[in-house]
Amino acid sequence: MRCRGGNVEDDYGYLEIRLDGLLKEKGLSKNKLSHKAEMNWKQIDNYCTNSITSTALPK
Protein backbone atom coordinates (compact mmCIF):
# COMPACT_ATOMS: atom_id res chain seq x y z
CA MET A 1 0.00 0.00 0.00
CA ARG A 2 1.36 3.39 -0.94
CA CYS A 3 0.86 6.66 0.89
CA ARG A 4 2.10 10.17 0.05
CA GLY A 5 4.78 8.94 -2.33
CA GLY A 6 6.09 6.22 0.00
CA ASN A 7 5.06 2.95 1.55
CA VAL A 8 2.65 3.07 4.46
CA GLU A 9 4.90 0.61 6.31
CA ASP A 10 7.85 3.00 5.93
CA ASP A 11 5.84 6.02 7.08
CA TYR A 12 3.72 4.52 9.86
CA GLY A 13 4.96 1.00 10.65
CA TYR A 14 2.62 -1.96 10.75
CA LEU A 15 0.20 -3.68 13.10
CA GLU A 16 0.82 -7.31 13.97
CA ILE A 17 -2.10 -9.17 15.48
CA ARG A 18 -1.18 -12.20 17.60
CA LEU A 19 -4.65 -13.68 17.92
CA ASP A 20 -3.66 -17.19 16.82
CA GLY A 21 -1.17 -17.58 19.66
CA LEU A 22 -3.64 -16.19 22.19
CA LEU A 23 -6.33 -18.62 21.08
CA LYS A 24 -3.91 -21.55 21.51
CA GLU A 25 -2.80 -20.25 24.91
CA LYS A 26 -6.40 -19.95 26.11
CA GLY A 27 -7.57 -23.19 24.50
CA LEU A 28 -10.21 -21.53 22.31
CA SER A 29 -11.01 -22.46 18.74
CA LYS A 30 -11.55 -19.97 15.94
CA ASN A 31 -15.08 -21.34 15.60
CA LYS A 32 -15.90 -20.76 19.27
CA LEU A 33 -14.48 -17.22 19.13
CA SER A 34 -16.45 -16.43 15.97
CA HIS A 35 -19.67 -17.41 17.75
CA LYS A 36 -18.86 -15.48 20.94
CA ALA A 37 -17.71 -12.38 19.01
CA GLU A 38 -20.58 -12.69 16.51
CA MET A 39 -18.07 -12.46 13.66
CA ASN A 40 -17.68 -14.49 10.52
CA TRP A 41 -15.18 -17.36 10.90
CA LYS A 42 -13.21 -16.14 7.88
CA GLN A 43 -12.72 -12.73 9.55
CA ILE A 44 -11.27 -14.47 12.62
CA ASP A 45 -9.03 -16.56 10.36
CA ASN A 46 -7.80 -13.41 8.59
CA TYR A 47 -6.91 -11.83 11.95
CA CYS A 48 -5.06 -15.02 12.98
CA THR A 49 -2.98 -15.04 9.78
CA ASN A 50 -2.51 -11.24 9.63
CA SER A 51 -4.27 -11.21 6.26
CA ILE A 52 -6.45 -8.17 6.90
CA THR A 53 -6.82 -6.16 3.71
CA SER A 54 -8.66 -3.13 5.09
CA THR A 55 -9.37 -1.65 8.50
CA ALA A 56 -12.31 0.05 10.10
CA LEU A 57 -10.12 2.68 11.74
CA PRO A 58 -11.45 6.23 11.75
CA LYS A 59 -9.72 8.68 9.41
The 8 nearest C-alpha neighbors of each residue, nearest first, counted from 0:
[[1, 7, 6, 2, 8, 5, 52, 9],
 [0, 2, 6, 7, 5, 4, 3, 8],
 [1, 3, 5, 7, 4, 6, 0, 10],
 [4, 2, 5, 1, 6, 7, 10, 0],
 [3, 5, 2, 1, 6, 7, 10, 0],
 [6, 4, 2, 1, 3, 7, 9, 10],
 [5, 7, 1, 9, 8, 2, 0, 10],
 [6, 8, 10, 2, 9, 1, 11, 0],
 [7, 9, 12, 6, 11, 10, 13, 0],
 [10, 8, 6, 7, 12, 11, 5, 13],
 [11, 9, 7, 8, 12, 6, 5, 2],
 [10, 12, 8, 7, 9, 13, 6, 14],
 [13, 11, 8, 9, 10, 7, 14, 6],
 [12, 14, 8, 15, 11, 7, 9, 10],
 [13, 15, 16, 12, 49, 8, 11, 17],
 [16, 14, 17, 13, 49, 46, 18, 48],
 [15, 17, 18, 49, 14, 46, 47, 48],
 [18, 16, 19, 20, 15, 21, 47, 46],
 [17, 19, 21, 47, 20, 16, 22, 46],
 [20, 18, 47, 22, 21, 17, 23, 48],
 [21, 19, 23, 22, 18, 17, 24, 47],
 [20, 22, 24, 18, 23, 19, 25, 17],
 [21, 23, 27, 25, 19, 20, 24, 26],
 [24, 22, 26, 20, 21, 25, 27, 19],
 [23, 25, 21, 22, 26, 20, 27, 19],
 [26, 24, 22, 23, 27, 21, 20, 28],
 [25, 27, 23, 24, 22, 28, 21, 20],
 [28, 26, 22, 25, 23, 31, 29, 32],
 [27, 29, 31, 30, 32, 22, 26, 23],
 [28, 30, 32, 31, 33, 43, 27, 40],
 [29, 31, 33, 28, 32, 40, 34, 27],
 [30, 32, 28, 34, 33, 29, 35, 27],
 [33, 31, 35, 29, 34, 30, 36, 28],
 [32, 34, 38, 30, 36, 40, 31, 37],
 [35, 33, 37, 31, 32, 36, 30, 38],
 [34, 36, 32, 37, 33, 31, 38, 30],
 [37, 35, 33, 38, 34, 32, 31, 39],
 [38, 36, 34, 35, 33, 39, 32, 40],
 [39, 37, 33, 36, 40, 34, 42, 43],
 [38, 40, 42, 41, 33, 43, 37, 34],
 [41, 39, 43, 33, 42, 30, 44, 38],
 [40, 42, 44, 43, 39, 45, 38, 46],
 [43, 41, 45, 39, 44, 40, 46, 38],
 [44, 42, 46, 40, 41, 45, 47, 29],
 [43, 45, 41, 47, 42, 46, 40, 48],
 [46, 44, 50, 42, 48, 47, 43, 51],
 [45, 47, 49, 43, 44, 48, 51, 50],
 [48, 46, 19, 44, 18, 45, 49, 43],
 [47, 49, 45, 50, 46, 44, 19, 51],
 [50, 48, 46, 47, 51, 45, 16, 15],
 [51, 49, 45, 48, 52, 46, 47, 44],
 [52, 50, 45, 49, 53, 46, 54, 42],
 [51, 53, 50, 54, 45, 49, 0, 46],
 [54, 52, 51, 55, 56, 50, 0, 45],
 [55, 53, 56, 52, 51, 57, 58, 14],
 [54, 56, 57, 53, 58, 52, 51, 42],
 [55, 57, 54, 58, 53, 14, 52, 51],
 [56, 58, 55, 54, 53, 14, 11, 52],
 [57, 56, 55, 54, 53, 2, 11, 7]]
